[in-house]
Amino acid sequence: MPTDDLSRRALFLQALLAGPLRAWQALEAEKLWKGIFVIMQTPFLESLEIDEESLRRETDFLARARVHGIVWPAGAGETTSLSYPERMRHSETIVKTAAGRTTVLIGVHGANKFEAMDYARHAERIGADGLHALGPSNGSSDPEILTDYFTAIASVSGLPLSVQVSTPGMTVDFLLRLADRIPTLRILKLEGSNVPHDVTRVLQELKRELIPSTGGGALYLFNEMERGSGGTMAGAGLADIQAEIWDLYHSGRAGLAYQLFLKFLPAAVLERRTGFVLQKEILRRRGIFRNVVMRTTRRFTMDAADLAELDRIMDLLRPHFRV
């Protein structure tokens, strides 16, 4: 397994010197649980059906961008608007398109534990690398209900589990207790009011390897990396920039990582105000999506000034695009 101070690319290059077989084994061993795990957006046609062609392009784009993992569906993928058949069908689409080029976590959260267990069984059957689960969609904060729900998911699959904070009851205390109950729990996606401090607390109190990841559009990514964060789960539009920041930092080039982070930061700030439609607009501009249709609202919520700001951001970041 890679150590914290080696980036994915650095490890691969070291292994490459030992021969092609060793290089391939290194990538397989690193089937990563740390780094930039992108929450994929879900593309829709004007009819509001899922645009499968664009979903395949997004998966391929992220693999070529050398992100460390991808997640679908989750909050940024408009998961609450997706039907059971859609999730079953297109999770398999993503696994097949990724074709082992990056770690794939399939979202298995549901309205109740029985639905979530069904998604988990399916994720393992189709060859996903791991599971990703928000709390039940009824928003329960009862610790007994939450514990039963997550342990039920883990009971039907031996795949590593990522749990995302999605209700007030999912405190750091709760998550640490849950880790004692679920041996396969690997990643905690923290979403509280002070995520960087929660990262530090998890690292101080964990009793086994447990990876604190974050969200928030990567707004605090650099501070979190300095605290020892295991990564972040942000949107897909500028995923290659985030991956480059991570790889630079973890290959000993923190200064360059910080310079690139400062160029990326205005995009994270803009997303705070515009929401996930920003990610779809970036993906449209990069030739991945046909449009920016959101299933829950078909209104385009960015105005001319927002678009002009995005023009400046993309001009600044374009020389750093990997794809």
Secondary structure as UniProt FT lines:
FT   TURN            4..5
FT   HELIX           8..17
FT   HELIX           20..29
FT   STRAND          35..39
FT   TURN            46..47
FT   HELIX           52..64
FT   TURN            65..66
FT   STRAND          69..72
FT   HELIX           75..77
FT   HELIX           79..81
FT   HELIX           84..98
FT   TURN            99..100
FT   STRAND          103..107
FT   HELIX           113..125
FT   TURN            126..127
FT   STRAND          130..133
FT   TURN            137..138
FT   HELIX           143..155
FT   STRAND          161..164
FT   TURN            168..169
FT   HELIX           172..181
FT   TURN            183..184
FT   STRAND          185..190
FT   TURN            193..194
FT   HELIX           195..205
FT   STRAND          211..214
FT   HELIX           216..218
FT   TURN            219..220
FT   HELIX           221..226
FT   TURN            227..228
FT   STRAND          231..232
FT   TURN            237..238
FT   HELIX           239..250
FT   TURN            251..252
FT   HELIX           254..274
FT   TURN            275..276
FT   HELIX           277..285
FT   TURN            286..287
FT   HELIX           304..317
FT   HELIX           318..320
//
